[in-house]
Amino acid sequence: MFFIELKRILVVIFGSLLMAISLNFFLINANVYASGFAGASQLVSSILHDQLGISISTGILLFLFNIPVIILGWYKVGRGFTIYSIVSVVFTTIFLEVLPVLSLSNDIILNAVFGGVIAGVGVGISLKLGASTGGMDIVAMVLSRLQDKPIGTYFLLLNGIIIVLAGVLYEPENALYTMVALYVTTSVIDMIHTRHEKVTAMIITHKADEMQEAIHQKMVRGITIVPAKGAYSKEEKSMLYLVITRYELYDLEKIIDEVDPQAFTNIVQTVGIFGFFRREDELPERPTK
């Protein structure tokens, strides 16, 4: 368990380094904006410098913007998820302050594409291990639970605001190049992680009761247990059927590996669901032992 968590933290730190490289080496000097709170920090830093003559770095603003969000995530999303967000935000800020801001190319398209690719890799590898990069991840998850809308809706909303402001306050071309960077970032995240907000897991196992208990200790999700029989072996088994968010996929994989490494699991995309999934005002109370 210790080495698993250590690996998770190291990957989050490496993802933070990639995000800082994307910003300092490609996006900042090109006036192309990243997604989420990193892009918002870039934009505010540019406005303060160009309009008011106040120099506050992107890294410092990113850290300040995340303080209230991390407090919100601690109480509304989960402490484990939020701890990784804290690690990501702190190390991204450190790397942004340590690494120099420079231009590897004067071609704005190259900056947008390569900056988007590197940022996408940084975010994607963190999400793949079930960790958050902070900021927009937490805000989107909280709003999604309150309004029962897809997380992607809120990512699109904030990024849309960044694009519009970039076009209004600076050259319209900045907005277009920002769209290129955001599209590349999203595409890379999709290739590394899963592009779907919700996925369906079907777990074939001999240890259905133990698996169900372990899952419910970690997450509040409805589970349907269906009798199953191996066509070749004729063994009696059970299939656990449940829908989870992409952020919980890493936790589910870890639970399955701990409870029954021999279990067969199929993960498929979920386009939409009807009925109970999870709402903050409808959560059942966990049984006490």
C-alpha positions, 0 to 999 in steps of 0.5 A: 500500500505504501509503495502504491501511494508513493507511486501515486504521489510521484506521478502527481509531482511529475504531472505538475512538472509537465504542467509547469514546463507547458506554461513556462516554455510554451504558453505564457510568452505566446499569450496562449492560455491553458485550461482550467485554473492554470489558464485563469491564472495566466489570464489574470497575471497578464491583465494585472501586468498589462493593465495595472502594472502589477507583476504577480506570477502565474504560479503564485496566482494559481496557488492563491486561487486554489486555497478556497477550492481545496477547502471546498474539496476537503469537505465536499469531495473527499480528503484523499482526493483533495490531498493529491490536489494539494500536492499537485498545486504546491509542486506546480507552483514551485516548478512555475517559480523555479523554471525560467519563462522562455520561448523555445519557438516564435511560432505561436502554433507550435507553442499552442500544440506542444504546450497543449500536448505536454499539459495533456500528458501531465493531467492525463497521467494524474487522472489515470492514477485517480489523482486530481490536479486541483482547481477546476477538477474539484469545482466541476465535481462539486457543481456536478453533484449539486446540479446533476450535470456532467463534469465536462459541462463545467470544464467547458464553461470555465474554459469558454470564459477564458477563451472569450476574455483572451479574445476581448482583452487581447487579439482575437487570434489569441482566443483561436490559438487558445482553442487549439491548445485546449483541444490538443490538451483534451485530446491527449487526456482522452488518449491517456485516460478515459474520455467518458465521465461515467463508466460501467464496470462488470466484475466476475468474481468468486468473492462477491460479498467481500468485493461489495463490502470493500467497494462500499467502504471506499465509495457510495455507489449502487451495486447489482449482484447477478449470478453467473456461471463459467461456460467452460469451467461450469463454475458458479460465480457472481457478477457485480454491476456498477456505474462509477465516475472516471475519477474512481476508476483507479480506486476500483482497480486497486480494490479488485486487485486487493480482494480478488486478483483473479477477478475478470473485469470489463469496463465500458463507456456509459453514455447516460444513466436514468435513476439514482446515481449519487446526489449529495442530498440523497446519500444513504448513511454508511452503516456503523460497526 
